[in-house]
């Protein structure tokens, strides 16, 4: 960005907030002064864009107490590891699109992972693919047993109990060394196909793990997040993983394990 571009950026509407776990876990209130000046240009559906281009949808809630980033805010601050006393700046670069920068209160500097790529394994939310090849990696027809497409049938006794469909994968060396496949037919039957472009969550005993998928016309696999999930839950060959779909909209699976 040239000098003129930098000056223009500084003139954009912006505000600063200090994140507090006491008041901002589930929503973030926009300063009334900012809303008074620019509220007419803020739509219901907004996007928060972190450095390096990572963006997240949030919805604006307008109530008597003011304007709040509401639906999507909690996920945004969890995924981006925003913690108590972090300073955040919000610059509105277009109607409803905010560039967000975070600053550590002790150093006054942004976290290194916000501004530059880091070594895989050093961040809970690394942007690098989990597989040891390229972004063009596609699982073969024999890797894993999680892609039983047309033969898929939900496990008996689960859907009847609580209405939540599930699938089960027994981990093999390919899963441990490479990645995990999601049964294509399961997804097609129970989840909107457009949701393949959104983040997915694996919930283990209340802890949410952030997962990014990739897919082609016949297969769905974990592109980012599997390595972290695998190590964090001590997964090895032979572990039987059960994935129960507990939210079809903001796609979330409850996961538990049978260990050999």
KAVENNOR-V262311 format. One record per helix or strand of 2 or more residues. SS is the DSSP state (@ for helix, = for strand). FROM is the first residue (numbers start at 1). TO is the last residue. Records with the same first field share a line. If there is no record, write none. Layout:
SS=FROM-TO ; FROM-TO
This chain:
@=3-10 ; 32-41 ; 51-53 ; 73-79 ; 112-115 ; 159-162 ; 173-177 ; 184-190 ; 193-197 ; 226-232
==14-18 ; 28-29 ; 45-50 ; 55-63 ; 66-69 ; 87-94 ; 97-103 ; 166-170 ; 181-182 ; 200-204 ; 207-215 ; 220-224 ; 240-247 ; 252-258
